[in-house]
Amino acid sequence: MSPLLLYLGLLLCVSGLQAGDEEEQMCFLEGENLTLTCPYNIMLYSSSLKAWQRLRSQRSPETLVLTNTRNPDFNVARAGRYLLEDYPTESVIKVTVTGLQRQDVGLYQCVVYLSPDNVIILYRRVRLTWCQEQPVMVIILVLTCGIILNKGLVFSLLFVLLCKARPKVLQPSKTSKVQEDSKKQ
């Protein structure tokens, strides 16, 4: 896919913050990478464990990646496609998910991980939804085709009008010339 189409797709798909909700909705295209930052209170949680979790209805959250040290400068954890980077001096967690897939649709959260049953949700939860790539491409295709067809229609119409508006010059026909010659004789 061209970078322009990808950019337009992302521009049209990202829905932004929902008023009054503690949730940010974002949509993605298959194969993209997602990077989020989650700020936290440096005074309270700089040396705490951090995690990235997926929320499933009626079940406890699934921890996808969890830091395993309490390094005060920088802490990294990786689990499969999930990378969690904790920057305690900047009081922010950076989460990266690589190669997003359709089954990644769902609700996620950054947390301070005190225990499996005791977490503190940081920032807003993120709801990932699947962007439909085809409608964006169809819209672009329709607009492009429309512009091309309109230009073709305009040029065709101009051609017809010019042909009709052109002054007609009458030239004697061959039969009339022959008839004139026969009359002279």
Backbone as JSON Lines, residues from 0, in Angstrom:
{"i":0,"aa":"M","n":[0.85,-1.16,0.0],"ca":[0.0,0.0,0.0],"c":[0.9,1.23,0.0]}
{"i":1,"aa":"S","n":[0.52,2.25,-0.74],"ca":[1.34,3.46,-0.82],"c":[1.27,4.22,0.49]}
{"i":2,"aa":"P","n":[2.31,5.0,0.81],"ca":[2.3,5.78,2.05],"c":[1.15,6.78,2.09]}
{"i":3,"aa":"L","n":[0.78,7.34,0.93],"ca":[-0.32,8.29,0.9],"c":[-1.63,7.63,1.32]}
{"i":4,"aa":"L","n":[-1.9,6.43,0.77],"ca":[-3.13,5.73,1.13],"c":[-3.11,5.36,2.6]}
{"i":5,"aa":"L","n":[-1.96,4.93,3.1],"ca":[-1.85,4.57,4.51],"c":[-2.12,5.8,5.38]}
{"i":6,"aa":"Y","n":[-1.53,6.94,5.01],"ca":[-1.73,8.16,5.76],"c":[-3.2,8.57,5.75]}
{"i":7,"aa":"L","n":[-3.83,8.53,4.57],"ca":[-5.25,8.88,4.48],"c":[-6.09,7.91,5.3]}
{"i":8,"aa":"G","n":[-5.73,6.63,5.23],"ca":[-6.47,5.64,6.02],"c":[-6.36,5.91,7.5]}
{"i":9,"aa":"L","n":[-5.16,6.23,7.97],"ca":[-4.99,6.52,9.39],"c":[-5.7,7.8,9.78]}
{"i":10,"aa":"L","n":[-5.6,8.79,8.9],"ca":[-6.25,10.06,9.17],"c":[-7.75,9.89,9.3]}
{"i":11,"aa":"L","n":[-8.34,9.1,8.44],"ca":[-9.79,8.89,8.48],"c":[-10.21,7.95,9.6]}
{"i":12,"aa":"C","n":[-9.31,7.06,10.0],"ca":[-9.71,6.02,10.95],"c":[-9.59,6.43,12.41]}
{"i":13,"aa":"V","n":[-8.58,7.2,12.77],"ca":[-8.38,7.5,14.18],"c":[-9.54,8.36,14.67]}
{"i":14,"aa":"S","n":[-10.24,7.86,15.66],"ca":[-11.45,8.55,16.1],"c":[-11.2,9.51,17.26]}
{"i":15,"aa":"G","n":[-10.06,9.42,17.92],"ca":[-9.75,10.35,18.98],"c":[-10.43,10.03,20.3]}
{"i":16,"aa":"L","n":[-10.37,10.98,21.19],"ca":[-10.94,10.79,22.52],"c":[-12.45,10.9,22.48]}
{"i":17,"aa":"Q","n":[-13.08,10.08,23.26],"ca":[-14.54,10.11,23.35],"c":[-14.91,10.98,24.55]}
{"i":18,"aa":"A","n":[-15.75,11.96,24.31],"ca":[-16.12,12.9,25.37],"c":[-16.76,12.17,26.54]}
{"i":19,"aa":"G","n":[-16.23,12.42,27.74],"ca":[-16.81,11.86,28.94],"c":[-16.39,10.43,29.24]}
{"i":20,"aa":"D","n":[-15.75,9.75,28.34],"ca":[-15.32,8.37,28.57],"c":[-13.88,8.34,29.06]}
{"i":21,"aa":"E","n":[-13.54,7.29,29.74],"ca":[-12.16,7.08,30.15],"c":[-11.51,6.11,29.16]}
{"i":22,"aa":"E","n":[-11.8,6.3,27.91],"ca":[-11.38,5.36,26.89],"c":[-10.98,6.13,25.63]}
{"i":23,"aa":"E","n":[-9.9,5.73,25.02],"ca":[-9.49,6.31,23.75],"c":[-9.69,5.25,22.68]}
{"i":24,"aa":"Q","n":[-10.39,5.6,21.62],"ca":[-10.64,4.63,20.56],"c":[-9.7,4.9,19.4]}
{"i":25,"aa":"M","n":[-9.1,3.84,18.91],"ca":[-8.2,3.94,17.76],"c":[-8.47,2.75,16.86]}
{"i":26,"aa":"C","n":[-8.36,2.96,15.57],"ca":[-8.49,1.82,14.69],"c":[-7.17,1.62,13.96]}
{"i":27,"aa":"F","n":[-6.98,0.44,13.44],"ca":[-5.71,0.1,12.84],"c":[-5.93,-0.74,11.6]}
{"i":28,"aa":"L","n":[-4.89,-0.81,10.79],"ca":[-4.87,-1.67,9.62],"c":[-3.92,-2.83,9.91]}
{"i":29,"aa":"E","n":[-4.22,-3.96,9.37],"ca":[-3.43,-5.16,9.62],"c":[-1.97,-4.92,9.23]}
{"i":30,"aa":"G","n":[-1.06,-5.38,10.1],"ca":[0.37,-5.28,9.85],"c":[1.01,-4.02,10.41]}
{"i":31,"aa":"E","n":[0.22,-3.04,10.82],"ca":[0.78,-1.81,11.39],"c":[1.37,-2.08,12.77]}
{"i":32,"aa":"N","n":[2.17,-1.14,13.24],"ca":[2.68,-1.16,14.61],"c":[1.95,-0.07,15.38]}
{"i":33,"aa":"L","n":[1.74,-0.32,16.66],"ca":[1.08,0.64,17.53],"c":[2.05,1.03,18.63]}
{"i":34,"aa":"T","n":[2.21,2.32,18.87],"ca":[3.02,2.79,19.99],"c":[2.21,3.8,20.78]}
{"i":35,"aa":"L","n":[2.1,3.56,22.08],"ca":[1.35,4.43,22.99],"c":[2.24,4.85,24.14]}
{"i":36,"aa":"T","n":[1.94,5.99,24.72],"ca":[2.62,6.38,25.95],"c":[1.57,6.59,27.03]}
{"i":37,"aa":"C","n":[1.9,6.12,28.22],"ca":[1.01,6.25,29.36],"c":[1.77,6.95,30.49]}
{"i":38,"aa":"P","n":[1.38,8.17,30.83],"ca":[2.05,8.89,31.93],"c":[1.6,8.37,33.29]}
{"i":39,"aa":"Y","n":[2.46,8.55,34.28],"ca":[2.1,8.17,35.64],"c":[2.75,9.13,36.62]}
{"i":40,"aa":"N","n":[2.31,9.05,37.88],"ca":[2.83,9.91,38.94],"c":[4.21,9.42,39.36]}
{"i":41,"aa":"I","n":[5.21,10.22,39.11],"ca":[6.6,9.84,39.39],"c":[6.84,9.63,40.9]}
{"i":42,"aa":"M","n":[6.16,10.41,41.72],"ca":[6.37,10.31,43.17],"c":[5.79,9.0,43.73]}
{"i":43,"aa":"L","n":[4.73,8.51,43.13],"ca":[4.08,7.32,43.66],"c":[4.55,6.02,43.01]}
{"i":44,"aa":"Y","n":[4.84,6.04,41.7],"ca":[5.0,4.77,40.99],"c":[6.32,4.59,40.22]}
{"i":45,"aa":"S","n":[7.29,5.43,40.43],"ca":[8.52,5.33,39.64],"c":[9.23,3.98,39.81]}
{"i":46,"aa":"S","n":[9.16,3.38,40.99],"ca":[9.85,2.1,41.19],"c":[8.9,0.89,41.2]}
{"i":47,"aa":"S","n":[7.66,1.1,40.79],"ca":[6.7,-0.01,40.75],"c":[6.78,-0.77,39.43]}
{"i":48,"aa":"L","n":[6.32,-2.01,39.46],"ca":[6.23,-2.79,38.23],"c":[5.1,-2.23,37.36]}
{"i":49,"aa":"K","n":[5.28,-2.28,36.04],"ca":[4.27,-1.78,35.1],"c":[3.89,-2.92,34.16]}
{"i":50,"aa":"A","n":[2.66,-2.83,33.61],"ca":[2.19,-3.88,32.7],"c":[1.27,-3.31,31.63]}
{"i":51,"aa":"W","n":[1.11,-4.08,30.57],"ca":[0.16,-3.82,29.49],"c":[-0.82,-4.97,29.51]}
{"i":52,"aa":"Q","n":[-2.11,-4.65,29.65],"ca":[-3.12,-5.7,29.8],"c":[-4.23,-5.57,28.77]}
{"i":53,"aa":"R","n":[-4.82,-6.72,28.48],"ca":[-6.0,-6.77,27.63],"c":[-7.18,-7.13,28.51]}
{"i":54,"aa":"L","n":[-8.28,-6.38,28.34],"ca":[-9.48,-6.64,29.13],"c":[-10.44,-7.48,28.31]}
{"i":55,"aa":"R","n":[-10.91,-8.53,28.92],"ca":[-11.9,-9.4,28.29],"c":[-13.17,-9.33,29.12]}
{"i":56,"aa":"S","n":[-14.3,-9.36,28.46],"ca":[-15.55,-9.26,29.21],"c":[-15.71,-10.46,30.15]}
{"i":57,"aa":"Q","n":[-16.19,-10.17,31.33],"ca":[-16.5,-11.18,32.35],"c":[-15.29,-11.99,32.83]}
{"i":58,"aa":"R","n":[-14.08,-11.58,32.48],"ca":[-12.88,-12.28,32.95],"c":[-11.91,-11.27,33.51]}
{"i":59,"aa":"S","n":[-10.95,-11.77,34.28],"ca":[-9.92,-10.87,34.79],"c":[-9.0,-10.47,33.63]}
{"i":60,"aa":"P","n":[-8.37,-9.31,33.74],"ca":[-7.51,-8.83,32.66],"c":[-6.36,-9.81,32.37]}
{"i":61,"aa":"E","n":[-5.97,-9.88,31.11],"ca":[-4.85,-10.73,30.69],"c":[-3.61,-9.84,30.6]}
{"i":62,"aa":"T","n":[-2.59,-10.14,31.38],"ca":[-1.34,-9.38,31.34],"c":[-0.52,-9.87,30.17]}
{"i":63,"aa":"L","n":[-0.26,-8.96,29.22],"ca":[0.46,-9.32,27.99],"c":[1.97,-9.14,28.14]}
{"i":64,"aa":"V","n":[2.37,-8.12,28.88],"ca":[3.79,-7.89,29.15],"c":[3.91,-7.17,30.49]}
{"i":65,"aa":"L","n":[4.93,-7.57,31.27],"ca":[5.11,-7.05,32.63],"c":[6.59,-6.83,32.88]}
{"i":66,"aa":"T","n":[6.93,-5.66,33.42],"ca":[8.33,-5.42,33.78],"c":[8.69,-6.35,34.94]}
{"i":67,"aa":"N","n":[9.98,-6.7,35.03],"ca":[10.37,-7.63,36.08],"c":[11.43,-7.08,37.02]}
{"i":68,"aa":"T","n":[11.81,-5.82,36.82],"ca":[12.77,-5.19,37.74],"c":[12.23,-3.81,38.13]}
{"i":69,"aa":"R","n":[12.89,-3.23,39.09],"ca":[12.48,-1.9,39.56],"c":[13.6,-0.9,39.35]}
{"i":70,"aa":"N","n":[14.22,-0.96,38.16],"ca":[15.32,-0.08,37.82],"c":[14.83,1.38,37.81]}
{"i":71,"aa":"P","n":[15.5,2.26,38.57],"ca":[15.01,3.64,38.65],"c":[15.31,4.49,37.41]}
{"i":72,"aa":"D","n":[16.14,3.99,36.48],"ca":[16.49,4.77,35.3],"c":[15.73,4.34,34.04]}
{"i":73,"aa":"F","n":[15.69,3.03,33.81],"ca":[15.07,2.53,32.59],"c":[14.77,1.06,32.78]}
{"i":74,"aa":"N","n":[13.6,0.64,32.36],"ca":[13.17,-0.74,32.55],"c":[12.45,-1.21,31.29]}
{"i":75,"aa":"V","n":[12.86,-2.34,30.76],"ca":[12.28,-2.86,29.52],"c":[11.79,-4.28,29.74]}
{"i":76,"aa":"A","n":[10.65,-4.58,29.11],"ca":[10.14,-5.95,29.13],"c":[9.59,-6.25,27.73]}
{"i":77,"aa":"R","n":[9.85,-7.46,27.26],"ca":[9.36,-7.89,25.95],"c":[8.7,-9.25,26.11]}
{"i":78,"aa":"A","n":[7.56,-9.39,25.43],"ca":[6.86,-10.68,25.4],"c":[6.19,-10.78,24.03]}
{"i":79,"aa":"G","n":[6.75,-11.59,23.17],"ca":[6.21,-11.75,21.82],"c":[6.19,-10.45,21.05]}
{"i":80,"aa":"R","n":[5.02,-10.01,20.62],"ca":[4.88,-8.78,19.84],"c":[4.76,-7.53,20.71]}
{"i":81,"aa":"Y","n":[4.85,-7.69,22.03],"ca":[4.64,-6.59,22.96],"c":[5.96,-6.14,23.58]}
{"i":82,"aa":"L","n":[6.18,-4.83,23.54],"ca":[7.37,-4.23,24.15],"c":[6.9,-3.14,25.09]}
{"i":83,"aa":"L","n":[7.34,-3.21,26.35],"ca":[7.0,-2.2,27.34],"c":[8.29,-1.56,27.82]}
{"i":84,"aa":"E","n":[8.37,-0.24,27.69],"ca":[9.55,0.5,28.14],"c":[9.09,1.49,29.21]}
{"i":85,"aa":"D","n":[9.68,1.36,30.39],"ca":[9.35,2.25,31.5],"c":[10.47,3.28,31.64]}
{"i":86,"aa":"Y","n":[10.13,4.53,31.58],"ca":[11.09,5.63,31.75],"c":[10.75,6.35,33.05]}
{"i":87,"aa":"P","n":[11.23,5.84,34.2],"ca":[10.88,6.44,35.49],"c":[11.28,7.91,35.63]}
{"i":88,"aa":"T","n":[12.41,8.3,35.05],"ca":[12.83,9.71,35.18],"c":[11.91,10.65,34.39]}
{"i":89,"aa":"E","n":[11.2,10.1,33.41],"ca":[10.24,10.9,32.63],"c":[8.81,10.6,33.04]}
{"i":90,"aa":"S","n":[8.62,9.65,33.94],"ca":[7.32,9.18,34.45],"c":[6.34,8.83,33.33]}
{"i":91,"aa":"V","n":[6.82,7.95,32.43],"ca":[6.0,7.52,31.32],"c":[6.34,6.08,30.93]}
{"i":92,"aa":"I","n":[5.31,5.36,30.53],"ca":[5.48,4.01,29.98],"c":[5.25,4.13,28.47]}
{"i":93,"aa":"K","n":[6.08,3.48,27.71],"ca":[5.91,3.43,26.26],"c":[5.62,1.98,25.89]}
{"i":94,"aa":"V","n":[4.47,1.73,25.26],"ca":[4.07,0.39,24.86],"c":[4.06,0.32,23.33]}
{"i":95,"aa":"T","n":[4.7,-0.73,22.8],"ca":[4.7,-0.93,21.35],"c":[4.18,-2.34,21.06]}
{"i":96,"aa":"V","n":[3.21,-2.41,20.15],"ca":[2.69,-3.69,19.68],"c":[3.03,-3.76,18.2]}
{"i":97,"aa":"T","n":[3.75,-4.8,17.79],"ca":[4.16,-4.91,16.39],"c":[3.24,-5.86,15.64]}
{"i":98,"aa":"G","n":[3.1,-5.59,14.34],"ca":[2.33,-6.47,13.46],"c":[0.91,-6.7,13.92]}
{"i":99,"aa":"L","n":[0.16,-5.63,14.07],"ca":[-1.22,-5.77,14.53],"c":[-2.03,-6.69,13.62]}
{"i":100,"aa":"Q","n":[-2.92,-7.46,14.23],"ca":[-3.75,-8.43,13.52],"c":[-5.21,-8.2,13.9]}
{"i":101,"aa":"R","n":[-6.1,-8.76,13.09],"ca":[-7.54,-8.55,13.34],"c":[-7.95,-9.01,14.74]}
{"i":102,"aa":"Q","n":[-7.32,-10.06,15.24],"ca":[-7.7,-10.56,16.56],"c":[-7.22,-9.66,17.7]}
{"i":103,"aa":"D","n":[-6.48,-8.59,17.37],"ca":[-6.05,-7.62,18.39],"c":[-7.14,-6.62,18.75]}
{"i":104,"aa":"V","n":[-8.27,-6.69,18.09],"ca":[-9.4,-5.81,18.42],"c":[-9.77,-6.06,19.88]}
{"i":105,"aa":"G","n":[-9.92,-4.98,20.63],"ca":[-10.31,-5.14,22.03],"c":[-9.93,-3.93,22.87]}
{"i":106,"aa":"L","n":[-10.09,-4.08,24.18],"ca":[-9.83,-3.02,25.14],"c":[-8.55,-3.33,25.91]}
{"i":107,"aa":"Y","n":[-7.66,-2.33,26.02],"ca":[-6.34,-2.5,26.64],"c":[-6.11,-1.4,27.66]}
{"i":108,"aa":"Q","n":[-5.14,-1.66,28.56],"ca":[-4.79,-0.66,29.56],"c":[-3.34,-0.79,30.01]}
{"i":109,"aa":"C","n":[-2.75,0.36,30.33],"ca":[-1.44,0.42,30.99],"c":[-1.74,0.43,32.49]}
{"i":110,"aa":"V","n":[-0.98,-0.34,33.26],"ca":[-1.24,-0.39,34.7],"c":[0.05,-0.4,35.49]}
{"i":111,"aa":"V","n":[-0.07,0.08,36.74],"ca":[0.95,-0.16,37.75],"c":[0.53,-1.49,38.37]}
{"i":112,"aa":"Y","n":[1.45,-2.44,38.34],"ca":[1.14,-3.81,38.72],"c":[1.6,-4.06,40.16]}
{"i":113,"aa":"L","n":[0.68,-3.95,41.09],"ca":[1.02,-4.19,42.49],"c":[0.9,-5.67,42.82]}
{"i":114,"aa":"S","n":[-0.11,-6.33,42.26],"ca":[-0.3,-7.78,42.37],"c":[-1.29,-8.17,41.27]}
{"i":115,"aa":"P","n":[-1.46,-9.48,41.02],"ca":[-2.42,-9.87,39.97],"c":[-3.83,-9.32,40.2]}
{"i":116,"aa":"D","n":[-4.2,-9.16,41.46],"ca":[-5.54,-8.67,41.77],"c":[-5.58,-7.19,42.14]}
{"i":117,"aa":"N","n":[-4.43,-6.54,42.13],"ca":[-4.36,-5.15,42.54],"c":[-3.52,-4.36,41.53]}
{"i":118,"aa":"V","n":[-4.21,-3.65,40.63],"ca":[-3.52,-2.83,39.64],"c":[-4.11,-1.42,39.68]}
{"i":119,"aa":"I","n":[-3.31,-0.47,39.26],"ca":[-3.76,0.92,39.15],"c":[-3.71,1.28,37.68]}
{"i":120,"aa":"I","n":[-4.85,1.62,37.13],"ca":[-4.93,1.95,35.7],"c":[-4.32,3.33,35.47]}
{"i":121,"aa":"L","n":[-3.43,3.38,34.51],"ca":[-2.78,4.63,34.15],"c":[-3.43,5.21,32.89]}
{"i":122,"aa":"Y","n":[-3.54,6.51,32.87],"ca":[-4.04,7.23,31.7],"c":[-5.44,6.75,31.34]}
{"i":123,"aa":"R","n":[-5.7,6.51,30.08],"ca":[-7.0,6.03,29.62],"c":[-6.85,4.64,29.05]}
{"i":124,"aa":"R","n":[-7.91,3.9,29.1],"ca":[-7.93,2.61,28.41],"c":[-7.96,2.88,26.91]}
{"i":125,"aa":"V","n":[-7.46,1.93,26.14],"ca":[-7.41,2.09,24.68],"c":[-8.23,0.97,24.05]}
{"i":126,"aa":"R","n":[-9.21,1.36,23.23],"ca":[-10.01,0.38,22.51],"c":[-9.53,0.37,21.07]}
{"i":127,"aa":"L","n":[-8.96,-0.78,20.68],"ca":[-8.51,-0.95,19.3],"c":[-9.64,-1.54,18.47]}
{"i":128,"aa":"T","n":[-9.9,-0.9,17.35],"ca":[-10.91,-1.4,16.43],"c":[-10.28,-1.58,15.06]}
{"i":129,"aa":"W","n":[-10.9,-2.41,14.25],"ca":[-10.39,-2.73,12.93],"c":[-10.88,-1.68,11.94]}
{"i":130,"aa":"C","n":[-9.95,-1.04,11.24],"ca":[-10.31,-0.08,10.19],"c":[-10.58,-0.86,8.91]}
{"i":131,"aa":"Q","n":[-11.6,-0.47,8.22],"ca":[-11.87,-1.1,6.93],"c":[-11.06,-0.36,5.89]}
{"i":132,"aa":"E","n":[-10.07,-1.01,5.35],"ca":[-9.15,-0.41,4.38],"c":[-9.85,-0.15,3.05]}
{"i":133,"aa":"Q","n":[-10.73,-1.04,2.63],"ca":[-11.33,-0.95,1.32],"c":[-12.14,0.33,1.11]}
{"i":134,"aa":"P","n":[-13.01,0.75,2.04],"ca":[-13.78,1.96,1.77],"c":[-12.9,3.18,1.5]}
{"i":135,"aa":"V","n":[-11.8,3.31,2.21],"ca":[-10.91,4.44,1.98],"c":[-10.36,4.37,0.56]}
{"i":136,"aa":"M","n":[-9.93,3.17,0.16],"ca":[-9.39,3.02,-1.18],"c":[-10.47,3.23,-2.23]}
{"i":137,"aa":"V","n":[-11.69,2.77,-1.96],"ca":[-12.79,2.96,-2.9],"c":[-13.11,4.44,-3.05]}
{"i":138,"aa":"I","n":[-13.14,5.17,-1.95],"ca":[-13.41,6.6,-2.01],"c":[-12.35,7.3,-2.85]}
{"i":139,"aa":"I","n":[-11.1,6.97,-2.62],"ca":[-10.01,7.58,-3.39],"c":[-10.15,7.21,-4.86]}
{"i":140,"aa":"L","n":[-10.46,5.96,-5.14],"ca":[-10.63,5.51,-6.52],"c":[-11.8,6.22,-7.19]}
{"i":141,"aa":"V","n":[-12.92,6.34,-6.48],"ca":[-14.09,7.01,-7.04],"c":[-13.78,8.48,-7.31]}
{"i":142,"aa":"L","n":[-13.12,9.15,-6.37],"ca":[-12.77,10.55,-6.58],"c":[-11.83,10.71,-7.77]}
{"i":143,"aa":"T","n":[-10.83,9.84,-7.86],"ca":[-9.89,9.91,-8.98],"c":[-10.61,9.66,-10.3]}
{"i":144,"aa":"C","n":[-11.42,8.61,-10.33],"ca":[-12.16,8.3,-11.55],"c":[-13.13,9.43,-11.9]}
{"i":145,"aa":"G","n":[-13.76,10.0,-10.89],"ca":[-14.67,11.11,-11.12],"c":[-13.97,12.3,-11.76]}
{"i":146,"aa":"I","n":[-12.79,12.62,-11.26],"ca":[-12.03,13.73,-11.82],"c":[-11.65,13.43,-13.27]}
{"i":147,"aa":"I","n":[-11.17,12.22,-13.52],"ca":[-10.79,11.84,-14.88],"c":[-12.0,11.85,-15.8]}
{"i":148,"aa":"L","n":[-13.11,11.26,-15.35],"ca":[-14.32,11.24,-16.18],"c":[-14.85,12.64,-16.43]}
{"i":149,"aa":"N","n":[-14.82,13.49,-15.4],"ca":[-15.29,14.86,-15.58],"c":[-14.45,15.6,-16.61]}
{"i":150,"aa":"K","n":[-13.12,15.43,-16.55],"ca":[-12.26,16.07,-17.54],"c":[-12.58,15.55,-18.93]}
{"i":151,"aa":"G","n":[-12.76,14.23,-19.04],"ca":[-13.1,13.64,-20.33],"c":[-14.43,14.16,-20.84]}
{"i":152,"aa":"L","n":[-15.41,14.27,-19.95],"ca":[-16.72,14.77,-20.34],"c":[-16.64,16.23,-20.77]}
{"i":153,"aa":"V","n":[-15.9,17.04,-20.04],"ca":[-15.75,18.44,-20.38],"c":[-15.06,18.59,-21.74]}
{"i":154,"aa":"F","n":[-13.98,17.84,-21.97],"ca":[-13.27,17.93,-23.25],"c":[-14.14,17.44,-24.4]}
{"i":155,"aa":"S","n":[-14.91,16.39,-24.18],"ca":[-15.82,15.89,-25.22],"c":[-16.87,16.93,-25.55]}
{"i":156,"aa":"L","n":[-17.45,17.54,-24.54],"ca":[-18.47,18.55,-24.73],"c":[-17.89,19.76,-25.47]}
{"i":157,"aa":"L","n":[-16.7,20.18,-25.07],"ca":[-16.04,21.3,-25.76],"c":[-15.78,20.96,-27.22]}
{"i":158,"aa":"F","n":[-15.35,19.76,-27.49],"ca":[-15.08,19.33,-28.86],"c":[-16.35,19.4,-29.7]}
{"i":159,"aa":"V","n":[-17.44,18.88,-29.16],"ca":[-18.72,18.91,-29.89],"c":[-19.16,20.34,-30.13]}
{"i":160,"aa":"L","n":[-19.07,21.18,-29.1],"ca":[-19.48,22.57,-29.25],"c":[-18.61,23.32,-30.25]}
{"i":161,"aa":"L","n":[-17.31,23.06,-30.22],"ca":[-16.42,23.71,-31.17],"c":[-16.72,23.26,-32.6]}
{"i":162,"aa":"C","n":[-17.0,21.99,-32.76],"ca":[-17.33,21.48,-34.09],"c":[-18.62,22.12,-34.61]}
{"i":163,"aa":"K","n":[-19.6,22.3,-33.75],"ca":[-20.86,22.9,-34.17],"c":[-20.72,24.39,-34.4]}
{"i":164,"aa":"A","n":[-19.89,25.05,-33.64],"ca":[-19.74,26.49,-33.73],"c":[-18.82,26.91,-34.87]}
{"i":165,"aa":"R","n":[-18.07,26.01,-35.42],"ca":[-17.11,26.35,-36.47],"c":[-17.88,26.81,-37.71]}
{"i":166,"aa":"P","n":[-17.44,27.91,-38.34],"ca":[-18.15,28.37,-39.54],"c":[-18.01,27.36,-40.66]}
{"i":167,"aa":"K","n":[-19.1,27.17,-41.37],"ca":[-19.09,26.18,-42.45],"c":[-18.76,26.9,-43.76]}
{"i":168,"aa":"V","n":[-17.83,26.36,-44.48],"ca":[-17.45,26.89,-45.77],"c":[-18.0,25.94,-46.82]}
{"i":169,"aa":"L","n":[-18.83,26.45,-47.7],"ca":[-19.42,25.62,-48.72],"c":[-18.51,25.6,-49.94]}
{"i":170,"aa":"Q","n":[-18.21,24.43,-50.36],"ca":[-17.43,24.28,-51.58],"c":[-18.34,23.67,-52.62]}
{"i":171,"aa":"P","n":[-18.15,24.06,-53.84],"ca":[-19.02,23.49,-54.87],"c":[-18.81,21.99,-54.95]}
{"i":172,"aa":"S","n":[-19.92,21.32,-55.11],"ca":[-19.82,19.86,-55.23],"c":[-19.38,19.49,-56.64]}
{"i":173,"aa":"K","n":[-18.88,18.28,-56.83],"ca":[-18.39,17.81,-58.13],"c":[-19.53,17.7,-59.13]}
{"i":174,"aa":"T","n":[-20.69,17.31,-58.66],"ca":[-21.81,17.16,-59.59],"c":[-22.23,18.5,-60.14]}
{"i":175,"aa":"S","n":[-22.23,19.5,-59.31],"ca":[-22.63,20.8,-59.82],"c":[-21.59,21.35,-60.78]}
{"i":176,"aa":"K","n":[-20.32,21.03,-60.58],"ca":[-19.26,21.46,-61.48],"c":[-19.42,20.77,-62.83]}
{"i":177,"aa":"V","n":[-19.76,19.51,-62.82],"ca":[-19.97,18.75,-64.05],"c":[-21.18,19.31,-64.79]}
{"i":178,"aa":"Q","n":[-22.23,19.61,-64.05],"ca":[-23.43,20.16,-64.67],"c":[-23.13,21.51,-65.32]}
{"i":179,"aa":"E","n":[-22.31,22.33,-64.66],"ca":[-21.95,23.64,-65.22],"c":[-21.16,23.46,-66.5]}
{"i":180,"aa":"D","n":[-20.24,22.49,-66.53],"ca":[-19.43,22.22,-67.71],"c":[-20.31,21.76,-68.86]}
{"i":181,"aa":"S","n":[-21.31,20.95,-68.6],"ca":[-22.17,20.45,-69.66],"c":[-23.06,21.55,-70.21]}
{"i":182,"aa":"K","n":[-23.4,22.51,-69.39],"ca":[-24.23,23.62,-69.83],"c":[-23.44,24.53,-70.75]}
{"i":183,"aa":"K","n":[-22.13,24.66,-70.48],"ca":[-21.29,25.53,-71.29],"c":[-21.14,24.96,-72.69]}
{"i":184,"aa":"Q","n":[-21.14,23.71,-72.83],"ca":[-20.93,23.1,-74.14],"c":[-22.16,23.14,-74.9]}
